[in-house]
Amino acid sequence: MTLREALTVSAGQLASDEYLRATATRDAELLLLHILQIPRTSLIAHPDHELSPSQRTAYENHIARRLRYEPVQYITGQQEFYGLTLKVTPAVLIPRPETEHLVEAVLNLLPKNKPLKIADIGTGSGAIAIALAAHLPQAAITALDISTEALEIATINAREHNVAGRIRFLQSDLLSALDHEAETFDAIVSNPPYVAETDRATLHPQVRDHEPASALFAGDTGLDIYRQLIPQAYNALKPNGLLALEIGHDQQDAIAALLRTWHNPSFINDLQQIPRVALAQRPAPSAIR
């Protein structure tokens, strides 16, 4: 079977499923490139190259996994985020382009040439912490997660990108493992769980059935983690310290209410003009009345 024939057959199989139709051609191509370990230009230049029996078997297995709605990123074991290639497994949420808006917002607000202490809450794959470390060479980052499996993946990713020496990985339920009297931060960043349990049935099967539920769902309204994290972050930040949160669809008003005692709350839209990032500062003592 040639590469062209394999792609045609596999894309057709994926397109026959209503949940996979929109990305069928892209997914078939990505999985074939992963099997062959070649760039897309080689695939375009040599479509009549024959698959070996072992390559064909491996490709068919990958397509079968995709037909069970397993995310392409878990099949290939990697995902691109903010110019970084990260290892991902079912132990971690797959980093999304929307979260790059959060990283961009933080980088725009923090000085790049000063020592900083930053906490990344719910680090998962380490995507946010590693991206910030790569662009803030004087920053020391504490990356926290309740999952030891996630912390193992994040540590691997940090080592791969040569920033492990500036990131401390710590198992913690939000900020509970930290002594806020002994340690405070210039910035706290988080992409917490924010999907409402009532929306579970509406999610794509590849998300609902494969990504870690603990990284997705946060009570009936999706606000449970924010209600815990925002007060904890207030106590853990230095005066004028930055809080940066990714938020979900239709959550701006609720988050604004939770930030009513903070200074300069603001929101940044994603490319679909949906409010995606919430920003605020802990008031300085003189501003507290």
Secondary structure, DSSP 8 states (H G I E B T S, - for coil): -BHHHHHHHHHHHHHTSTTTGGGHHHHHHHHHHHHHT--HHHHHH-TT-B--HHHHHHHHHHHHHHHTT--HHHHHTEEEETTEEEE--TTS----HHHHHHHHHHHHHS-SSS-EEEEEES-TTTHHHHHHHHH-TTEEEEEEES-HHHHHHHHHHHHHTT-GGGEEEEE-STTTTS-TTT--EEEEEE----B-GGGGGGS-HHHHTTS-GGGTB-TTTS-HHHHHHHHHHHHHEEEEEEEEEE--TT-HHHHHHHTTTSEEEEEEE-TTS-EEEEEEE---GGG--
